[in-house]
Amino acid sequence: MNTLKKILDFYIYSNIHVALAGFCITKITLLKFGFFSNFVPLFVGLSIIISYNFIRYLEIETKRLGWFKKWFYQNKKLLVYLSFSAGLILCYILLFTSFRLKSLLIIIPFGFMTIFYAIPLIKIGKIEVSFRNFPAIKIFSIAIAWAGITVLFPLNEANYLFTKNVYLEFFQRILILVAITIPFDIRDINFDEKALKTLPQLLGVKKAKIFGVIFLVLFVLLGFFKNSIYENVYLIDVLIAIITCLFLVFSSPKSSRYYTSFFVEAIPILWLGLILLFLNN
């Protein structure tokens, strides 16, 4: 049992799980618009492994994530091997496939948002300036960055014309990602610095949940205005919104890290599974 726990912890804390979620939610975008390539979703997933592990290392070095420091250094060699392997595969995708290199330009602002949230890039006197310093900005910066990387980037790489459907998908993605992220902030409400001012800190847990439910309702409503190439994909989106809502409603400051970091993080994986199941029938 202890061995299984170590494997599960490595799978989660090495960011393989969140990378798989990134792969799936990028793949969902491509499938919804009629593309079946795996190179761009794989690119996104591998980039998450490298960037997230690097950001966590920097956060530990700047005395953040104290609870995570011991595990990180115990597994440092494995994390280096994992990130190095991911980098090699990324190089192969960039250099030896039909990947359009100029499509990387669209990632730059969203990548900057991700880095600027975790790492202060500007220092005014003794004050470090990052997205962490602005009330409730964390959750929106994460959602916007992920929406850009998993919606706009793959469609741009596929040379797809940005239509009304693309922008609706982009805004829908922001809405559901905010709702998915709220349980993480609820879990950490007693551990996050007060200066971070997450939604649960500002509104309280109950109102933060209501905020997330409203976003999920808006996610569903926006789907009415899209033209889907597949029938019933909208119904799958509605089902995912309901599942996300249930995870949101039952989240609490006492929720375990497995509740959020494994089960909530797995929502995009379930989402893709349902779409693939539908497409194969």
C-alpha positions in Angstrom: 0.0 0.0 0.0 2.8 2.4 0.9 4.4 1.7 -2.6 1.2 2.5 -4.3 0.9 5.7 -2.4 4.4 6.7 -3.4 3.6 6.0 -7.0 0.4 8.0 -6.8 2.2 10.9 -5.0 4.8 11.0 -7.7 2.2 10.9 -10.5 0.4 13.9 -8.9 3.3 16.0 -7.5 5.5 15.6 -10.5 2.7 17.3 -12.5 2.2 14.2 -14.8 -1.5 14.3 -13.8 -2.0 18.0 -14.6 0.0 17.5 -17.8 -2.4 14.7 -18.8 -5.3 17.1 -18.0 -3.7 19.7 -20.2 -3.3 17.1 -23.0 -6.9 16.2 -22.7 -8.4 19.7 -22.6 -6.3 20.6 -25.7 -7.4 17.5 -27.5 -11.0 18.4 -26.7 -10.6 21.7 -28.5 -9.2 20.1 -31.6 -11.9 17.4 -31.7 -14.7 20.0 -31.3 -13.4 21.8 -34.4 -12.7 18.6 -36.5 -9.0 18.1 -36.0 -7.4 14.8 -34.8 -3.7 15.6 -34.3 -2.0 14.5 -31.1 1.2 16.5 -31.6 -0.2 19.8 -30.2 -1.9 18.2 -27.1 1.3 16.3 -26.5 3.3 19.6 -26.8 1.0 21.2 -24.3 1.2 18.3 -21.8 5.0 18.1 -22.0 5.4 21.8 -21.7 3.3 21.7 -18.5 5.7 19.1 -17.0 8.7 21.2 -17.6 7.3 24.6 -16.7 5.3 23.6 -13.6 8.3 21.6 -12.1 10.6 24.6 -12.9 8.1 27.0 -11.3 7.8 24.8 -8.2 11.5 24.7 -7.9 11.7 28.5 -8.0 8.9 28.8 -5.5 10.6 26.5 -3.1 13.9 28.4 -3.5 12.0 31.7 -2.7 10.6 30.0 0.5 7.2 29.3 -0.8 5.6 25.8 -0.8 7.3 24.9 2.4 5.1 21.7 2.8 6.3 20.5 -0.6 10.0 21.1 -0.1 10.9 17.7 1.5 9.1 15.6 -1.2 10.6 17.7 -4.0 14.2 17.2 -2.9 13.7 13.6 -2.2 12.5 13.1 -5.8 14.7 15.7 -7.4 16.7 13.3 -9.6 13.5 11.7 -11.0 12.0 15.1 -11.6 15.1 16.1 -13.6 15.0 12.9 -15.7 11.3 13.4 -16.3 11.7 17.0 -17.4 14.7 16.2 -19.5 12.8 13.4 -21.3 9.9 15.7 -21.8 12.3 18.3 -23.3 13.7 15.8 -25.8 10.2 14.8 -27.0 9.3 18.5 -27.4 12.4 19.0 -29.5 11.4 16.1 -31.7 7.9 17.6 -32.2 9.3 21.1 -33.0 12.0 19.9 -35.4 10.8 16.7 -37.0 7.0 17.0 -37.4 4.6 19.3 -39.3 4.3 21.5 -36.3 4.0 25.2 -37.3 6.8 27.0 -35.3 5.2 30.5 -35.9 2.2 29.3 -33.9 4.3 29.5 -30.8 3.9 33.3 -30.9 0.4 33.1 -29.6 1.6 31.3 -26.5 4.0 34.1 -25.4 1.4 36.3 -23.6 -0.2 33.4 -21.9 3.1 31.9 -20.9 4.1 35.3 -19.5 0.9 35.3 -17.4 1.7 31.9 -15.9 5.3 32.9 -15.0 4.3 36.3 -13.7 1.8 34.7 -11.4 4.4 32.5 -9.8 7.5 34.5 -10.1 7.8 38.3 -9.3 9.4 39.9 -12.3 9.3 43.5 -10.9 10.5 44.7 -7.5 9.6 48.2 -6.3 11.6 48.8 -3.1 10.9 45.8 -0.9 7.7 44.9 -2.6 7.7 42.1 -5.2 5.1 42.7 -7.9 3.4 39.7 -9.4 -0.2 38.6 -10.0 -0.2 37.3 -6.5 -0.3 40.9 -5.2 -3.6 41.7 -6.8 -6.9 40.6 -5.1 -8.4 37.5 -6.7 -6.3 37.9 -9.8 -4.7 34.5 -9.3 -7.7 32.4 -10.4 -8.4 34.5 -13.5 -4.8 34.7 -14.6 -4.6 30.9 -14.4 -7.9 30.4 -16.3 -7.1 32.9 -19.0 -3.6 31.4 -19.5 -4.9 27.9 -19.8 -7.8 28.9 -22.1 -5.3 30.7 -24.4 -2.9 27.7 -24.5 -5.6 25.0 -24.8 -8.0 26.8 -27.2 -6.4 29.6 -29.2 -2.9 28.0 -29.5 -4.0 24.6 -30.9 -6.5 26.1 -33.4 -3.9 28.7 -34.5 -1.4 25.9 -35.0 -4.0 24.0 -37.1 -4.3 27.2 -39.2 -8.0 27.5 -38.3 -9.7 30.8 -38.9 -10.8 32.4 -35.6 -14.6 32.6 -35.9 -17.3 33.3 -33.4 -17.2 29.7 -32.3 -13.5 29.9 -31.4 -14.1 33.0 -29.2 -17.1 31.4 -27.5 -15.1 28.3 -26.8 -12.3 30.5 -25.4 -14.7 32.3 -23.0 -16.4 29.0 -22.1 -13.0 27.6 -21.2 -12.2 30.5 -18.9 -15.5 30.1 -17.1 -15.2 26.3 -16.5 -11.5 26.6 -15.5 -12.4 29.3 -12.9 -15.0 26.9 -11.5 -12.5 24.0 -11.5 -9.9 26.1 -9.7 -12.1 27.4 -6.9 -12.0 24.0 -4.9 -8.2 24.4 -4.8 -8.5 27.9 -3.2 -11.1 26.6 -0.8 -8.8 23.8 0.2 -5.9 26.2 0.8 -7.9 29.0 2.5 -6.3 28.3 5.9 -2.8 28.0 4.5 -2.6 30.8 1.8 -1.2 34.1 2.9 -3.9 36.6 3.6 -2.2 39.0 1.1 -3.0 36.5 -1.7 -6.7 37.4 -1.4 -8.2 34.4 -3.2 -11.9 34.3 -3.9 -12.7 32.2 -0.8 -10.6 34.7 1.3 -12.5 37.7 -0.1 -16.0 36.3 -0.4 -16.0 33.4 2.0 -16.3 29.7 1.1 -20.1 29.7 0.5 -20.1 32.8 -1.7 -17.1 31.6 -3.7 -19.0 28.4 -4.4 -22.0 30.4 -5.6 -19.6 32.5 -7.8 -18.3 29.2 -9.3 -21.9 27.9 -9.9 -22.8 31.1 -11.7 -19.8 30.7 -14.0 -20.8 27.1 -14.8 -24.3 28.3 -15.7 -22.8 30.9 -18.0 -20.6 28.2 -19.5 -23.7 26.2 -20.3 -25.6 29.2 -21.7 -22.8 30.2 -24.0 -22.9 26.8 -25.6 -26.3 27.6 -27.0 -24.7 30.1 -29.4 -22.1 27.7 -30.9 -22.5 25.7 -34.0 -21.1 22.2 -33.3 -20.0 19.8 -36.0 -21.0 16.9 -33.7 -24.4 16.3 -32.3 -24.8 16.0 -28.6 -21.3 17.3 -27.8 -23.2 20.2 -26.1 -24.9 17.6 -23.8 -21.5 16.3 -22.8 -20.4 19.9 -21.9 -23.6 20.2 -19.8 -22.8 16.9 -18.0 -19.2 18.0 -17.3 -20.6 21.3 -15.9 -22.8 19.3 -13.6 -19.9 17.1 -12.4 -17.7 20.2 -11.9 -20.6 21.8 -9.9 -20.8 18.7 -7.6 -17.0 18.8 -6.9 -17.3 22.5 -6.3 -20.3 22.2 -3.9 -18.7 19.4 -1.9 -15.3 21.0 -1.6 -14.2 22.4 1.8 -11.1 23.6 3.6 -10.9 20.0 5.0 -10.7 18.5 1.5 -7.6 16.3 1.1 -5.1 17.1 -1.6 -6.2 14.0 -3.4 -9.7 15.4 -3.7 -8.5 18.4 -5.6 -5.1 17.4 -7.1 -6.4 14.0 -8.3 -10.2 14.0 -8.7 -10.9 17.6 -9.5 -7.9 17.7 -11.8 -9.2 14.6 -13.6 -12.3 16.4 -14.9 -10.7 17.2 -18.3 -9.6 13.5 -18.6 -13.2 12.4 -18.0 -14.4 15.1 -20.4 -12.2 13.8 -23.2 -13.2 10.2 -22.4 -16.9 11.0 -22.9 -16.3 12.8 -26.2 -14.2 9.9 -27.5 -16.8 7.4 -26.4 -19.4 9.5 -28.2 -17.4 9.8 -31.4 -16.7 6.1 -31.5 -20.5 5.2 -31.4 
